[in-house]
Amino acid sequence: MNFETLSYEKKDFVGTLTINRPKALNALNRQLLTELGQFLNEVDEDKDLRCLIITGSGDKAFVAGADIKEMEDLDAAGAKEFSKLGQDVFRRLEVLKVPVIAAVNGFALGGGLELAMACDFILASDDAKLGLPETSLGLIPGFGGTVRLRRYVGMGKAKEMTYTGDHYSSEEAYNFGLVTKILPKADLLAAAEKMASKISKRGPVAVGIAKMAINESGDLALDAAMEMERSQFGAIFKTEDKNIGINAFINKEKPNFKGE
Ligand code: DAK
């Protein structure tokens, strides 16, 4: 994998993707979004990947938004097309087979917060700032922010955040449920890796199905969601991992899952 705007490392089933445009605070331009889409297609085929971490390069920002300078000359059709590019890539991320942890190491604004919200959950450094400041630029969020923020924080907070365009501290974001953990900045990546490593030792098929079930249950009526869970619960009894997990418990051993 060779990308100009991304760097990637993998160790023991855990991949770490770094968004790499530090001079522009990792702002999302067209090239970066295109490369991110290509990266996700490739990585989703990797059978030895069990958890992915996404973070930003440099010590200031996760991602400071969509690239404002690149948006300057867009007309309405171009803006819609740019919005679709970002929406499609973030949707691809959301449905990636393995869990994705956003390690937010500074500013996560606009498209940066939209990227983090397409991950499974957000760990943030103690100095992080999160928000959707698009209305300050006379814009609205265009990469899924009006859709996903409400699911994270509820209707009222989503509207408050979007209309004011304010930046929120990681502590505030933790208090209203956008961030699941706050870490001292120096410890953020190690904490994300530790959590990813723990996840990678769980049944990979089970984790992937749980991700899909939790994601999809939000769009289904209660009975349909229960039925979907039931059939996935049944399907998992066809896997080798289920035998490995249950036998390990009975024999008082640690399971060594195969992901099958
Ligand atoms: N885009 C492009 N460049 C950016 C950038 C961005 N979002 N954010 C920062 N940079 C660049 C700065 O221009 C500066 O570059 P030089 O001037 O050195 O060439 C460099 O990064 C360092 O930034 P600062 O000098 O400003 O650093 P500070 O520490 O002083 O300030 C800051 C940090 C994060 C508070 C500030 O940079 C800032 O306010 N940045 C913009 C944050 C923001 O408003 N983000 C939301 C962007 S809007 C849509 C699709 C998508 C979207 C909307 C519509 N459609 C297609 C309809 C999404 C929109 C957004 O995400």
Boltz pocket constraint, residues with backbone or C-beta under 6 A from the ligand:
constraints:
  - pocket:
      binder: B
      contacts: [[A, 22], [A, 23], [A, 24], [A, 25], [A, 27], [A, 64], [A, 65], [A, 66], [A, 67], [A, 68], [A, 69], [A, 78], [A, 79], [A, 80], [A, 82], [A, 83], [A, 86], [A, 107], [A, 109], [A, 110], [A, 111], [A, 112], [A, 133], [A, 134], [A, 137], [A, 139], [A, 140], [A, 141], [A, 142], [A, 143]]
      max_distance: 6.0
